[in-house]
Amino acid sequence: MAKKTHKIIGINPGTRYIGIAVFYGSELRDWQVKNMEGRWSKEKKEKLTMTLSSLIDSYESDILAIKSLHPSRSSPVLNRLVGGIKDLSRRRGLRVYEYSTDEVKKHLSPDAKINKRKLAEMVTSKYPLLRHELSKEQANMNPYYIRMFEAVALGSLCLHRLKPLCSSFSKA
């Protein structure tokens, strides 16, 4: 049996900024921060749904890797947003994997604690295409691209954890 190439969408959700990364196998194909302006509304939810549906269709994704929310850094609106993203993904046939910030950081740096800026640097060393965004992020007073770097790290972690499964499929 041929080895399956996973098409992963990594998402770091937020009610204002959403980090997105798309992988075709181990190749990073797309990365962005979506700005969702304004108060939470039905229109804003529909815009997010259309954005995610478009990504799923464009890349024929089969997996969603999403950041799990820490209870102290969440809100009812953010919880509903994440629930909606997971529901939409499942309805569209994607397998959904959730990873905490700690899991992502341990994946990148198993032996040392890292902060979000270091995470961005480590992700960029693995995916040099992100150098431009890293230099912009380093110049920013307030983090903007960090959500995108975390989305890339989520996709990378998901891919890493799926590799043993892919290998066992290819031996069958």
Backbone bond lengths (Angstrom), bond angles and torsions (degrees), N, CA, C in turn:
res aa  C-N    CA-C-N  psi(-1)  N-CA   C-N-CA  omega(-1)  CA-C   N-CA-C  phi
1 M - - - 1.445 - - 1.530 108.43 -
2 A 1.311 116.39 138.36 1.462 121.15 -179.28 1.532 110.35 -73.06
3 K 1.303 113.80 148.37 1.461 120.62 178.20 1.526 108.93 -69.16
4 K 1.312 117.22 130.64 1.460 122.60 -178.91 1.528 109.79 -79.66
5 T 1.318 116.30 132.73 1.456 121.35 174.59 1.512 107.99 -92.61
6 H 1.316 115.55 114.84 1.456 120.09 179.56 1.513 110.86 -78.96
7 K 1.315 114.97 144.38 1.458 122.24 175.65 1.525 105.78 -117.43
8 I 1.321 114.36 105.52 1.464 121.56 -169.81 1.519 110.71 -108.45
9 I 1.330 115.26 134.51 1.464 120.91 168.89 1.523 106.46 -106.92
10 G 1.327 115.99 122.47 1.460 121.65 174.47 1.517 108.71 -99.69
11 I 1.325 116.38 131.73 1.465 120.14 -179.24 1.514 110.78 -132.36
12 N 1.328 113.96 128.99 1.459 121.65 169.33 1.522 105.52 -108.35
13 P 1.334 117.13 102.47 1.462 120.60 -170.96 1.523 113.38 -79.10
14 G 1.296 114.03 150.41 1.449 122.04 172.61 1.515 107.47 -158.71
15 T 1.313 116.84 158.80 1.457 119.09 -179.36 1.524 111.79 -80.70
16 R 1.333 117.55 -14.16 1.461 120.84 177.56 1.530 111.72 -115.52
17 Y 1.326 117.08 -46.49 1.460 121.72 -179.94 1.519 109.13 -121.87
18 I 1.324 115.83 135.58 1.455 121.07 179.41 1.528 107.90 -124.60
19 G 1.325 115.89 122.55 1.451 120.60 176.16 1.510 109.69 -86.45
20 I 1.333 115.64 135.15 1.457 121.04 -176.50 1.525 109.49 -133.34
21 A 1.317 115.69 137.90 1.465 121.64 173.60 1.524 107.67 -140.20
22 V 1.321 116.30 141.91 1.461 121.15 179.93 1.527 108.42 -125.67
23 F 1.324 114.76 128.78 1.465 122.16 178.71 1.518 109.85 -116.20
24 Y 1.324 115.30 140.11 1.454 122.31 167.36 1.515 104.25 -114.81
25 G 1.321 116.19 101.05 1.460 119.64 -169.07 1.515 107.36 62.66
26 S 1.310 117.24 -133.52 1.463 119.72 -179.28 1.526 112.57 -89.17
27 E 1.328 117.06 0.17 1.463 120.89 -179.45 1.532 110.56 -86.34
28 L 1.318 115.85 124.91 1.461 121.62 175.04 1.524 107.55 -78.15
29 R 1.332 116.41 116.29 1.466 120.68 -174.92 1.524 113.73 -101.34
30 D 1.316 117.51 -29.77 1.467 120.34 -176.52 1.513 108.25 -151.77
31 W 1.309 116.18 145.71 1.462 121.93 177.07 1.514 107.77 -153.26
32 Q 1.323 115.76 138.13 1.457 119.47 -176.52 1.514 111.36 -167.17
33 V 1.324 113.71 165.34 1.454 121.88 169.72 1.518 105.54 -116.79
34 K 1.313 116.35 124.13 1.459 121.24 175.86 1.523 107.93 -96.87
35 N 1.320 115.17 126.94 1.453 121.35 178.29 1.519 107.85 -94.28
36 M 1.312 116.50 119.80 1.462 122.08 -179.14 1.534 107.59 -108.77
37 E 1.327 116.32 83.97 1.466 121.38 -174.25 1.520 112.56 -69.34
38 G 1.320 114.15 156.73 1.462 121.32 173.20 1.517 113.23 88.15
39 R 1.319 112.68 173.41 1.462 120.09 177.97 1.519 109.58 -69.40
40 W 1.328 114.63 158.24 1.446 119.93 178.69 1.523 108.69 -64.39
41 S 1.324 116.21 130.12 1.461 121.19 -177.87 1.521 109.13 -152.57
42 K 1.320 114.49 172.86 1.463 120.15 176.83 1.529 110.04 -62.24
43 E 1.332 117.29 -39.33 1.471 121.58 179.72 1.525 110.92 -64.55
44 K 1.323 116.43 -40.50 1.466 120.56 179.79 1.533 109.87 -65.66
45 K 1.329 116.54 -40.86 1.459 120.99 177.64 1.530 110.31 -63.68
46 E 1.328 117.10 -41.46 1.465 120.62 178.76 1.530 111.35 -65.00
47 K 1.337 117.16 -38.23 1.468 121.14 177.86 1.532 110.12 -61.76
48 L 1.326 115.98 -44.09 1.463 120.40 178.42 1.527 110.74 -63.96
49 T 1.322 117.15 -43.68 1.461 121.85 179.19 1.526 110.65 -60.41
50 M 1.324 116.94 -43.19 1.469 120.69 179.16 1.527 110.70 -65.82
51 T 1.330 116.89 -40.26 1.465 120.89 179.21 1.523 110.39 -61.72
52 L 1.324 116.55 -49.73 1.460 120.62 -179.03 1.528 111.37 -65.18
53 S 1.325 117.55 -43.23 1.471 120.83 178.33 1.527 110.91 -60.23
54 S 1.325 116.23 -40.44 1.458 120.74 178.75 1.532 111.15 -63.03
55 L 1.333 117.11 -42.48 1.470 120.79 177.61 1.527 111.24 -63.46
56 I 1.331 116.23 -44.18 1.466 120.89 179.78 1.527 109.64 -60.04
57 D 1.331 116.45 -44.75 1.466 120.61 -179.60 1.524 111.64 -68.23
58 S 1.323 116.59 -47.03 1.471 120.71 -175.96 1.519 112.33 -61.29
59 Y 1.316 116.27 -41.66 1.461 120.19 -175.05 1.527 113.17 -102.21
60 E 1.337 116.83 0.59 1.466 122.05 -178.76 1.533 110.67 50.03
61 S 1.319 114.60 48.09 1.464 121.69 -174.94 1.510 111.92 -66.45
62 D 1.338 114.90 149.01 1.462 120.08 177.02 1.530 111.71 -122.82
63 I 1.342 117.34 -6.61 1.466 120.55 -177.59 1.524 110.20 -139.51
64 L 1.323 115.34 140.16 1.459 122.38 170.94 1.520 107.99 -115.06
65 A 1.327 116.09 125.44 1.468 121.76 172.58 1.527 105.52 -110.12
66 I 1.322 116.47 117.45 1.458 120.72 -174.65 1.523 110.46 -126.71
67 K 1.304 114.91 145.62 1.466 120.26 179.24 1.520 108.96 -72.58
68 S 1.331 115.81 127.64 1.460 119.14 175.64 1.518 108.24 -76.89
69 L 1.297 115.44 144.16 1.462 121.10 -175.61 1.519 111.27 -84.22
70 H 1.305 114.88 137.39 1.462 120.59 173.05 1.527 106.63 -82.88
71 P 1.337 118.23 130.29 1.464 120.42 -175.39 1.535 114.15 -54.36
72 S 1.319 117.71 -34.03 1.467 118.97 -177.76 1.532 112.33 -80.87
73 R 1.327 117.52 -9.92 1.470 120.79 -179.27 1.528 110.83 -118.89
74 S 1.300 114.92 34.15 1.445 120.23 -176.18 1.520 109.99 -127.32
75 S 1.312 115.21 174.84 1.462 121.85 176.54 1.522 107.30 -149.73
76 P 1.330 117.34 163.74 1.470 118.56 177.84 1.534 112.53 -57.67
77 V 1.336 117.16 -39.23 1.463 120.31 -179.95 1.528 110.48 -65.59
78 L 1.334 116.93 -44.78 1.461 120.47 179.46 1.532 110.70 -64.67
79 N 1.323 117.23 -39.85 1.464 120.46 176.96 1.531 111.30 -60.65
80 R 1.338 116.57 -41.83 1.474 119.93 178.06 1.529 110.83 -66.77
81 L 1.321 116.13 -39.07 1.463 120.62 178.03 1.531 110.70 -59.30
82 V 1.316 116.27 -49.97 1.464 121.00 -179.56 1.526 110.32 -63.24
83 G 1.324 116.72 -42.94 1.470 120.12 176.70 1.520 111.32 -58.79
84 G 1.329 116.72 -41.39 1.462 121.16 178.67 1.520 112.23 -65.70
85 I 1.343 117.22 -40.81 1.467 121.31 178.19 1.529 110.02 -62.56
86 K 1.330 116.07 -45.02 1.471 119.62 -179.57 1.525 110.85 -66.51
87 D 1.331 117.90 -41.77 1.469 120.89 179.24 1.527 111.29 -62.89
88 L 1.324 116.51 -46.22 1.460 120.35 178.72 1.527 110.51 -59.95
89 S 1.314 116.05 -44.69 1.469 120.12 -179.30 1.520 111.02 -61.27
90 R 1.312 117.11 -45.18 1.473 120.13 179.71 1.529 111.07 -64.75
91 R 1.334 116.46 -41.76 1.478 119.42 178.08 1.522 111.10 -61.41
92 R 1.332 116.70 -31.56 1.459 121.45 -179.67 1.533 112.09 -86.61
93 G 1.346 116.65 3.13 1.457 121.16 174.00 1.518 115.78 91.45
94 L 1.320 118.12 11.24 1.459 120.84 179.11 1.517 110.54 -85.30
95 R 1.335 115.87 144.68 1.453 120.25 168.34 1.524 106.67 -81.42
96 V 1.315 116.76 140.81 1.460 121.18 -175.44 1.526 109.63 -114.44
97 Y 1.333 115.40 127.62 1.457 122.42 176.13 1.521 108.20 -122.77
98 E 1.323 116.10 134.48 1.462 121.63 178.16 1.517 109.77 -113.22
99 Y 1.321 116.03 137.90 1.460 121.90 179.10 1.516 109.73 -134.02
100 S 1.312 115.20 139.51 1.464 120.27 178.00 1.528 109.83 -81.08
101 T 1.319 115.07 163.94 1.462 120.45 175.49 1.526 110.22 -58.68
102 D 1.323 117.27 -39.97 1.467 120.56 179.42 1.534 111.34 -62.38
103 E 1.336 117.38 -41.42 1.472 120.02 178.24 1.529 110.68 -62.31
104 V 1.317 116.54 -41.00 1.464 120.87 179.97 1.521 110.11 -64.23
105 K 1.327 116.42 -45.82 1.467 120.35 -179.41 1.526 111.41 -64.46
106 K 1.331 117.48 -39.89 1.472 120.71 178.36 1.531 111.35 -66.42
107 H 1.317 116.27 -33.99 1.466 120.58 176.81 1.532 110.25 -62.61
108 L 1.320 116.26 -42.95 1.464 120.34 -177.64 1.521 112.75 -78.43
109 S 1.336 115.37 -35.00 1.461 119.69 -175.41 1.532 108.81 -142.78
110 P 1.341 117.03 83.38 1.464 120.19 -174.48 1.532 114.34 -62.56
111 D 1.326 117.29 -27.48 1.465 119.90 -172.52 1.517 115.23 -104.82
112 A 1.307 117.93 -14.17 1.470 119.53 -176.14 1.520 110.25 -132.30
113 K 1.324 114.84 146.05 1.454 119.55 175.15 1.523 108.74 -73.85
114 I 1.335 115.18 140.95 1.463 119.09 178.56 1.527 109.85 -131.11
115 N 1.329 115.33 152.90 1.457 119.82 174.49 1.538 108.37 -98.04
116 K 1.330 116.25 -178.93 1.462 119.75 -175.12 1.523 112.40 -67.56
117 R 1.308 117.44 -33.60 1.480 119.34 178.02 1.529 110.60 -66.51
118 K 1.319 115.87 -41.38 1.466 120.06 177.58 1.534 109.94 -65.58
119 L 1.330 116.32 -38.14 1.462 121.44 176.54 1.527 109.32 -57.50
120 A 1.330 117.15 -45.75 1.467 121.35 179.73 1.531 110.66 -61.01
121 E 1.328 116.95 -41.84 1.467 120.67 178.73 1.530 111.40 -64.34
122 M 1.329 116.43 -41.77 1.462 120.35 -179.24 1.532 111.19 -67.84
123 V 1.320 116.96 -39.77 1.464 120.54 177.61 1.525 109.24 -63.81
124 T 1.329 116.74 -41.06 1.466 120.36 -179.92 1.527 111.42 -66.68
125 S 1.320 117.71 -34.04 1.468 118.59 177.70 1.531 110.61 -66.08
126 K 1.325 116.66 -30.62 1.470 120.69 178.01 1.532 111.21 -81.38
127 Y 1.331 116.71 -32.51 1.467 123.21 -178.90 1.530 108.70 -127.33
128 P 1.334 117.22 82.44 1.476 121.29 -175.49 1.531 114.89 -59.09
129 L 1.315 117.25 -18.11 1.466 119.91 176.39 1.526 112.27 -58.30
130 L 1.326 116.68 -18.03 1.467 121.77 -175.89 1.528 113.30 -89.59
131 R 1.336 117.98 5.54 1.473 120.98 -176.80 1.518 112.74 -56.12
132 H 1.312 116.72 -41.53 1.466 120.35 -178.96 1.532 111.07 -60.21
133 E 1.338 116.10 -47.02 1.467 120.24 179.96 1.530 111.01 -66.18
134 L 1.348 116.70 -35.26 1.466 119.76 177.82 1.524 110.42 -64.08
135 S 1.315 117.39 -43.93 1.468 118.85 -179.52 1.525 110.67 -65.85
136 K 1.325 118.08 -36.61 1.468 120.82 176.08 1.535 110.41 -66.15
137 E 1.335 116.26 -41.41 1.468 120.23 179.90 1.528 110.97 -64.41
138 Q 1.316 116.85 -40.29 1.464 120.39 -179.72 1.524 111.56 -66.04
139 A 1.328 117.24 -27.09 1.460 121.07 179.25 1.530 112.20 -84.38
140 N 1.328 117.41 -17.70 1.469 121.55 -178.95 1.516 111.81 -75.04
141 M 1.309 115.82 140.11 1.469 120.52 172.98 1.536 109.58 -73.96
142 N 1.321 115.70 -40.46 1.469 121.06 179.40 1.524 108.71 -110.46
143 P 1.329 117.06 136.29 1.464 119.42 -178.63 1.525 111.55 -61.77
144 Y 1.306 116.08 135.98 1.463 121.73 175.96 1.534 109.50 -126.62
145 Y 1.317 116.53 -52.30 1.463 121.22 -176.45 1.523 113.15 -79.35
146 I 1.316 118.11 -7.58 1.466 120.10 -175.35 1.525 111.42 -57.81
147 R 1.314 117.86 -35.06 1.472 120.34 177.66 1.532 110.98 -62.17
148 M 1.335 116.09 -38.59 1.457 120.50 178.52 1.526 110.33 -67.03
149 F 1.344 116.83 -43.49 1.468 119.66 178.47 1.533 110.21 -61.47
150 E 1.322 117.30 -39.90 1.463 120.19 178.31 1.530 110.91 -67.04
151 A 1.335 117.77 -36.35 1.468 120.63 177.04 1.532 110.37 -63.73
152 V 1.339 116.76 -40.24 1.469 120.51 176.98 1.525 109.12 -63.55
153 A 1.325 116.85 -43.75 1.463 120.67 179.58 1.530 110.99 -63.49
154 L 1.328 117.91 -37.63 1.467 121.22 177.02 1.529 110.91 -62.24
155 G 1.334 116.63 -46.33 1.458 120.55 178.40 1.519 111.95 -62.82
156 S 1.326 116.05 -39.97 1.463 121.28 179.01 1.527 111.36 -64.49
157 L 1.324 116.38 -43.27 1.462 120.79 177.76 1.527 110.54 -63.14
158 C 1.304 116.87 -44.79 1.465 121.02 179.46 1.529 110.14 -60.15
159 L 1.309 116.58 -46.76 1.465 120.94 178.54 1.527 110.94 -59.19
160 H 1.321 116.33 -44.07 1.464 121.91 179.67 1.537 110.97 -60.11
161 R 1.317 115.84 -43.33 1.469 119.33 -178.93 1.519 112.69 -73.30
162 L 1.325 117.61 -24.23 1.465 120.63 179.33 1.518 112.66 -84.59
163 K 1.314 118.46 -20.40 1.470 121.05 -176.28 1.511 113.59 -54.40
164 P 1.347 120.25 -44.15 1.479 118.25 178.35 1.535 111.47 -60.59
165 L 1.336 116.88 -34.51 1.467 119.42 178.20 1.519 110.58 -66.82
166 C 1.342 116.01 -41.93 1.471 120.12 179.92 1.524 110.11 -62.72
167 S 1.324 117.09 -41.04 1.460 120.83 -179.77 1.517 110.55 -63.10
168 S 1.337 116.68 -40.93 1.460 118.32 -179.00 1.541 110.15 -69.68
169 F 1.355 118.01 -31.59 1.452 120.08 176.49 1.516 110.34 -66.56
170 S 1.332 117.49 -39.00 1.458 120.06 -175.67 1.526 112.28 -71.48
171 K 1.350 118.33 -18.57 1.451 121.04 179.13 1.515 112.54 -85.84
172 A 1.332 115.87 -15.12 1.473 120.25 -176.19 1.512 111.95 -69.54
